[in-house]
Amino acid sequence: MSRHRPPPAAPRGGREGSHEARLRALGHLLDQQGFLQQGLCVLEVDGGFEVQALVVAAAGEAYGLAQRGETIGAAELGAVIARLPALP
């Protein structure tokens, strides 16, 4: 007879390594940098994220959309997590 142990519970709250904390920090950075929600593509890469998205671009007096790519590293995420208030 074999016993199966349930997988360990994921870290909760504002812990730096939790999915919740990392994605919350990513959302904060995306909002600060003006990324739009439409057309957003996020890939996890080496502890950080590669983001491709649309941003509002001003060209003279006209506004339009432009594609933008950004790499957000693990160190940058950690700094934002440390600044954000702890989750309930």
N, C-alpha and C positions, 0 to 999 in steps of 0.2 A: 504494500500500500504506500502510495506517495502522498505527501502533503504539499499543498501549494500555499505559499505565503503571498498575501496581497502585496503589490508594489508599495514602496514607502510613499507616504503622503508627500505631496509637493509642498515646498515651503510657502507659507502664507505671509501676508502683511508686506511690510516694506523691505524685506530682506533683499539685498543686492542681487542675489542669484535667482530669485523667483521670476517666473514668467510674468506674473502680475506687475511686479515692480519695474521690470525691464520694458514691458510694453507701455506702461504708464509714462515712463521717462521718454520713450520714443514718441508717444503722442504729444507730450509737452514740447519736445523739440520740433516736431513737424508743425504744430500750431505756431510756434514762435517764428519759424522760417517761412511761413506763408504757403505751405503746401495745401492744395485743394484735396478734398476727399475723393472726387471723381478721378478715375484713372490712376489711382495709387497702387503701386506694386512694391511689396516689401519682402526681402529675402534675408534670412539670418545667415551671416557669414562671419566666421571666426570670433564669435562672442559679441559681435555688433550687428548692424543691419545695413544692407544696400537698398536704397530707396530710389525708385523712379516714379515721377509724378508730374502733374501739371501745376503750373504756377501762373498767377496773373502777371503779365509783363506789360510795362508801359513803354510805348514807342512814340515819343513826342507827346501829342495830346490824345492819341488813341490807345486803347487798352486791348490786349488780346491774351491768348494763352500760349505758353511756351512749355516745352518739356524740360525737366531738370533732373539730374541724377546727383545723389549725395551718398557718401559713405559715413555712417555714424559708428564710431568705434566703441569698444567695450569701456575704455577709460572715460570717454565722454558720457556714456550712459551712467557709469558709476558716479560721476560728479553730479549729474542731475538727480539721481536717486538720493544722494546724500542731502541735497537741497530741498527736495519735495517733502511735504509733511507726511508722516507715517500714515499708513492706511488703517482704517478701523478694524 
